[in-house]
Amino acid sequence: MALGIGLAPRGLEWFAPMDKYREIRNWLPLTGTSPVNGLDAGDFDGDGRPDLVAATFGGGIVAWRNTSFGFYRIGKACKGSLKSAPILQSQGSLKIGSSLTLGIQQSPVDGGGMLLFGASKARLQGLPILPLNLGSLGAKGCTLYTSMDLFALPLVIKGGAGSTTVSIPNQASLVNAFLFTQGLLSATNANQLGLLWTDAASIKLGR
């Protein structure tokens, strides 16, 4: 989506704090008063966060990768025929060597659930079909956002909420690593499938 025409420094600063981005390609430096023909945003590296690309009237292109880390929500939860939709919750730090609590809150039912983790938000078993509308499977209004190919953590939902705490190893190799998670819970009367899905999130580690 083009965001308009303007001077590069002003346009980029207006869009987002530039300390969250790192330049990854520079064919024509956008400095001083270099005019911008178009400024677009998109997830170019697949980590679930918006990256930036700018084109100048002279034909140059500059791209910036979003280097921020943390918990970034994706999509929306579904409630089926019930009164509310369960959503993901996150507490704690996403820095290496820290602890992170993940879970589900605002659940309309109590019982069993799990957190699903995957390496992709675009491909499921190698096919580019995510996000996947689950209406044809009997879960109208529900969407699968993660590839579910890494691991799952069980949850017990009580009083509308359930969570688990995980420790993040203090390993430098994990900085900038990312994965995607989504909650799933049993809800017999919600739809024909008897399942509800939360919204999803991109989890990116930092230091």
N, C-alpha and C positions, 0 to 999 in steps of 0.2 A: 504494500500500500504506500503510495507516494505521499509524503508529508508536506510537500510544498517546496518553494524555491526561496533561497536566502543565503546569507553569508555562512560559510561552513562553521566557524567557531560558535556563532550565535545559535545556529540551527541545532547543532549537536548538543550544546549545553542545555538548550530548551527541552530536548527530547529526554535526556537522562544524564545523571552525573557521570562525567567521563572517566572518573577514577575507577569506575566499575568495568571499564572496557580496556582491552589491549589491542593495539593495531597489529593486524596480521598480514596485510597486503597493502602496499603503497606504490601505486604507479605514478601518481601526481599529487604531491603533498598539498593538503588543504590547509594552508596557513595564510595569515594576513587577511586579504579580501578576496581570496579565490571563490568565485561564485559556484553554487551548487545547483545542478539541474534537477536532481531528485535525491531523496533520502528515504531509504526503505529499512524495514525491520523484519527479521525472520530468524528462526532457529537454524542457523547454518551448520552447526556442529552437532546437532542432535541431543544436546543436554537439557532441553526443555526451557531454556532461557532465551530471551530476544537478543539477537546480535544486530549490528548495524552495518549498512553499506551505503556509501554516498557516491554519486556520479557528478562530475563537473561538466560544464559546457564544452570544455576542451576534449572530452572523451576519457578522462582519467577516472579510475575507480579506486576507492579506498574502503577497506572493510575492517571492522573491529569485532573481536570476540568478547563476549560478556564473561568476565572473570569472577563475578560475584559467586559466593557459595551460600548454601543454606537450603531452606525448604520452600519450594515454589509450586503453588497449586496449579493443577491442570484439570479442566473439564468440570463436570458437575455430578452430584450424587443423584440417586433415584429413590423414590419412596413407594412406588407401586400404589396400592390402594390404602396405604397407611397414612398416618397424620404427619409424619416428618421424615426427612431423609437423613441417614447417618453420614457424618463427615469425618474426615481424617483430623487427627490432632497431633501436634508435635511440640515437645518441650525439651529444652536443653540445648546443648551446643553441637554443631556439626563440624567442630574442629577435631583433628586427629588427637587421640589420647583422651577424649572426653566421653561422656555418657549421653545418650539420647533416648528420650521416651517417646514412643510412637503408639497411636491407638485410634480408637473410634469413639466419637461422642455424638450426642443427640440421636441415639438409636431409638426407633419406635418400639423395639422388642428387646428382650433379654435372651441370652442363650449363647450359642457358639458362633465364633467368627474367626477370621484370620486376616493377616496382612500378606498380600502377594507382592513379590519383588521380581522385577524383570530388567533386562539390559536395554530394552527398546520401548519407545512409545509409538513406533511406526510399523514394526514387523512382528507378526505372530507366526512361529514355526517357519520363518523365512519368507512369508508372504506379506506384501505391503498392504495390510488390511486394517491396521489400527489407526484411529479408534474404531471399534467394532460395535455397531448397534446390535443389542441383544434381544430386540423385540421379536424376531422370528423364532427365538428359542423359548419364548414365553415370559420374557422379562421386559415388558413394554416400558420405554423411557429410560432403560438402563444401558450403559455403555462401558465396554472394556477398554481401558487405556494403556495397560501394561502387558508386556510379552509373557510374564509369569514364568520365565525360564531360569531364574536364579534360586530362590528359596521362598519359603512361607513360614510365618510365625503365627502360632495359634493364639487366640484371644478368648477370654470369657467375658461376655457382656452382661453387666449387672447394673441396674439403675440407669440404663441408657448409655453406659460407657464401659470401656475396657482398654487396657494399655499394657505394654511391655517395655522394658528398658534394655537397651543394648549398649555394649561398650565398643567404642571405635578404637582399633589398635593405633598405637603411636608410631606409625610407619610413614615416612616421607613419600613413599611411592603411592600412597592413597590420596595425596593432595590433588584436587581437581577430578578425582574419580566420581562418577555419578551413576545412579540407577533410578528406577521408577517404581513407585509403590501404589497400591490401591487396596482398600478394605473390602472384604466380602463377609456377609453374615447370613445366617439362616433366618428366614422370615416366612413361615408357612403360608400365611394369609395375604402376603403382599402381592403375589402374582402367581401365574401358573407354574413357574419354575421353583418358587419357594425360596428365592434368594434376592438379596439387595446388594448393590455395590455403592461404595462411597465415591467421592471425587478422588482424583489421583494427585500425585505430587512427584516432582523431580527432586531428588536428594543429591546435593553436590557437596563434597567434603573440602575443607580448607584447613588452614593452620593458624 
